[in-house]
Amino acid sequence: MKKLTMLSLGVLAVMSCSSDDSAEEQVSIVGTWKEAKTVIYSGTNNAILDTEMPDDCDKKNTYEFASSGVLTTNIFYTKADGTCGVDGTFTENYSYNSSTKKITVDGDTTDVLALTQNELQIVADENDENGDGVNDKMVMYFYR
């Protein structure tokens, strides 16, 4: 889970301002986001292969996008005794291209699938999760 949290940090760190396809106005990524879920979609037929909901400690994670282009992430993890521990606070630069719907965090670029006032979806990873030879997409969902 710690690995996934660090992956989400790297992926989320790739966002800024974006526009919602269904809205005329531009929606800003600036603000504080929290994890809602992570879904793995088949690269073959887009079927859901797995869904992971954040545990109580992951629910404390925050991703704050500042208008200055700085992402501050606070990450927690579940200790062996079941309590939450602080993994750390991370600060990275980010930029978002609303035309291409790509976000770059600390040099890593990924797709932003959706950005609305209340929801953000980003591609966290692409690899062959089910062994069929086709890359599958891990999509992280965030809310504010």
Secondary structure, DSSP 8 states (H G I E B T S, - for coil): -HHHHHHHHHHHTT--EEE-TT-SSEEE--EEEEEEEEEEE-TTT--EEEEE---TTGGG-EEEE-TTSEEEEEEEEE-TTS-EEEEEEEEEEEEEETTTTEEEETTEEEEEEEE-SSEEEEEEEEE-SSSSSS-EEEEEEEE-
